[in-house]
């Protein structure tokens, strides 16, 4: 399985950037210009069924399938002495946490950018999609969703409307069903809380989810002022500073 990627070579620290449902690797493009991340290797893939990573099997559209595809992608990149840092947004948070269970990856840090952890993370988008019959969703519902997003006041949603055009309805639906199942199960929060590496939960103040924040325990919380869900496009400099600070703790 071959995933489309944006990448940059660097030293011993490799930062893997995982996007959300319907998004693409380019959602992280601004981080390539961040001075705080200069000298770090960056890798942003299009997850299966998203962006340019098309033509894959339906099994790859689940959270487990995406994590498996990333294991193959990282097999030759995480060499001895190299530190892997995960930065995961929204659905990418679920995928990243499943990937983080792989001991051989030598995970060094984890920055969760409003990544899915509990049932309350499944907003109307993912849950309504998951509960809908595929035939109905594949018909007018998906087109209506994209049309509403194109007309939204939120610039992040308008950008998302462009990215999601590259995601087939079947892939989006399968990803939503798997994401909701994992979020409802409670395992994602358990994994995140148990990670014995520097970690932080980054969130936009306009999209803060109290149900999540109250269950993070001692995990560092990093609010981004005047920002919504798409932190990496709305406030990339603030996200880069947060990522750099967590990586510094891991060195």
C-alpha positions in Angstrom: 0.0 0.0 0.0 1.4 3.4 -1.0 0.4 6.6 0.7 0.8 10.0 -0.8 3.0 12.2 1.4 4.5 15.6 2.0 7.9 15.2 3.6 11.1 16.9 4.6 14.4 15.3 5.7 15.9 16.3 9.0 17.9 15.0 11.9 17.0 12.4 14.5 13.5 13.8 15.2 10.8 12.8 12.8 7.4 14.5 13.2 4.5 12.5 11.8 1.4 14.7 11.1 -1.9 13.0 10.9 -5.0 14.7 9.5 -8.7 14.4 10.4 -11.6 12.9 8.6 -12.1 14.4 5.1 -8.9 16.3 5.4 -5.6 16.0 3.4 -1.9 16.2 4.1 -1.8 19.8 2.9 -3.8 20.9 5.9 -0.4 20.9 7.7 1.5 22.7 5.0 2.0 25.9 7.1 4.2 24.0 9.6 6.9 23.6 6.9 7.5 27.3 7.3 7.5 27.4 11.1 11.0 28.4 12.4 10.3 26.5 15.7 10.3 23.3 13.6 13.3 24.0 11.5 15.8 21.1 11.4 13.1 18.5 12.2 12.1 15.9 9.7 8.4 16.3 8.8 6.1 13.7 7.3 2.4 14.3 6.5 0.6 11.4 4.7 -2.8 11.4 3.1 -4.5 8.6 5.1 -6.2 5.8 3.1 -9.3 7.0 1.2 -8.2 10.6 1.6 -6.4 13.1 -0.7 -4.2 11.3 -3.2 -4.1 8.0 -1.3 -6.9 6.4 -3.3 -7.5 3.0 -4.9 -7.1 1.2 -1.6 -9.3 -1.6 -0.1 -12.2 -0.8 2.2 -10.4 -2.4 5.1 -7.9 0.4 4.9 -10.6 3.0 5.7 -11.0 1.9 9.3 -8.8 3.3 12.1 -7.0 0.0 12.4 -6.5 -0.1 8.6 -5.0 3.4 8.6 -2.7 2.5 11.5 -1.5 -0.5 9.6 -0.8 1.5 6.5 1.3 3.9 8.6 3.3 1.1 10.1 4.3 0.2 6.6 5.1 3.8 5.8 7.3 4.2 8.8 9.1 0.8 8.6 12.1 2.3 6.7 12.0 5.8 8.3 12.1 5.0 12.0 15.6 3.7 12.2 17.8 3.0 15.3 18.4 6.2 17.2 15.6 8.2 15.5 12.8 9.7 17.7 9.2 9.6 16.4 6.8 12.4 17.4 3.1 12.3 16.6 1.0 15.3 16.0 -2.6 14.2 15.3 -5.7 16.2 14.5 -9.3 15.0 15.0 -9.7 11.6 13.5 -5.9 11.4 13.1 -5.8 11.3 16.9 -7.5 8.0 17.0 -5.3 6.6 14.3 -2.2 7.9 16.1 -3.1 6.3 19.4 -3.6 2.9 17.8 -0.2 3.4 16.1 1.4 4.5 19.4 0.8 1.0 20.8 3.6 -0.3 18.5 6.7 -0.6 20.8 9.2 -0.8 17.9 8.3 2.8 16.9 10.1 4.2 19.9 7.5 7.0 20.3 9.1 10.1 21.9 6.1 12.4 22.2 2.4 12.9 21.3 0.6 16.1 20.6 -3.2 15.6 20.4 -4.9 18.4 18.4 -8.5 17.9 19.3 -8.1 14.3 18.5 -10.9 11.8 19.2 -10.8 10.3 22.7 -14.3 9.8 23.9 -17.9 9.5 22.6 -18.5 13.3 23.0 -15.8 13.9 20.4 -18.1 12.5 17.7 -20.0 15.6 16.7 -23.0 15.6 14.4 -20.8 15.1 11.4 -19.2 11.8 12.2 -22.0 10.3 14.3 -24.8 11.2 11.8 -22.7 9.8 9.0 -22.0 6.6 10.9 -25.7 6.1 11.7 -26.8 6.7 8.1 -27.3 4.0 5.5 -24.4 4.2 3.0 -26.8 4.4 0.0 -28.5 7.4 1.5 -25.2 9.1 2.5 -23.7 8.4 -0.9 -26.7 10.1 -2.6 -27.7 13.7 -1.7 -26.5 13.8 1.9 -22.8 13.9 1.2 -23.3 16.6 -1.5 -25.4 18.6 0.9 -22.8 18.4 3.6 -20.1 19.7 1.2 -22.4 22.5 0.0 -23.1 23.6 3.6 -19.4 23.6 4.4 -18.5 25.7 1.3 -21.0 28.3 2.5 -19.9 28.3 6.1 -18.6 31.4 7.9 -15.9 29.4 9.5 -12.8 29.6 7.2 -11.7 26.1 8.5 -14.9 24.5 7.3 -14.6 26.3 3.9 -11.1 24.9 3.5 -12.4 21.4 4.6 -15.0 21.6 1.9 -12.2 21.7 -0.7 -10.2 18.9 0.9 -13.2 16.5 1.3 -13.8 16.6 -2.5 -10.9 14.1 -2.8 -12.6 11.7 -0.3 -15.1 9.2 -1.9 -18.4 8.8 0.0 -17.7 5.2 0.7 -14.3 6.0 2.3 -15.8 8.8 4.4 -18.7 6.7 5.6 -16.4 3.7 6.5 -14.0 6.0 8.4 -16.8 7.7 10.3 -18.3 4.4 11.4 -14.9 3.1 12.6 -14.1 6.4 14.3 -17.4 6.5 16.2 -17.0 2.9 17.3 -13.5 3.6 18.7 -14.5 6.8 20.4 -17.5 5.2 22.0 -15.4 2.4 23.4 -13.3 4.4 25.7 -10.0 2.7 24.7 -8.6 5.8 23.0 -8.6 7.9 26.2 -7.0 5.0 28.1 -4.2 4.7 25.6 -3.6 8.5 25.6 -3.5 8.7 29.4 -1.2 5.7 29.6 1.5 7.0 27.2 4.7 7.4 29.2 6.1 10.2 26.9 5.8 14.0 26.9 2.3 14.8 25.6 -0.2 17.6 25.4 -3.8 18.2 24.3 -4.1 21.3 22.0 -7.5 22.8 21.3 -9.0 25.9 19.9 -10.8 28.0 22.5 -13.9 28.3 20.2 -14.2 24.6 19.9 -13.3 23.5 23.4 -15.1 20.4 24.5 -15.6 20.4 28.3 -16.5 16.7 28.4 -13.0 16.0 27.1 -11.0 18.6 29.1 -12.4 17.3 32.4 -11.2 13.8 31.7 -7.6 14.5 30.8 -6.3 14.4 34.3 -2.8 15.7 34.6 -2.2 15.8 30.8 -1.1 19.3 29.7 -3.8 21.3 28.1 -2.9 24.0 25.5 -5.7 26.4 24.6 -5.2 28.4 21.4 -6.9 31.8 21.6 -9.4 33.0 19.0 -9.3 29.6 17.2 -11.7 26.8 16.2 -11.2 23.2 15.4 -8.7 23.6 12.5 -5.8 24.8 14.6 -3.2 23.9 12.0 -4.7 26.2 9.4 -6.1 29.0 11.7 -3.1 29.3 14.1 -0.2 27.3 12.7 2.4 29.4 14.5 0.8 28.7 17.9 0.6 25.0 17.1 4.2 25.0 16.0 5.2 26.5 19.3 3.2 23.9 21.2 4.7 21.0 19.2 8.3 22.4 19.6 7.8 22.7 23.4 6.7 19.1 23.7 9.5 17.8 21.5 12.0 19.7 23.6 10.7 17.9 26.7 11.4 14.5 24.9 15.0 15.3 24.1 
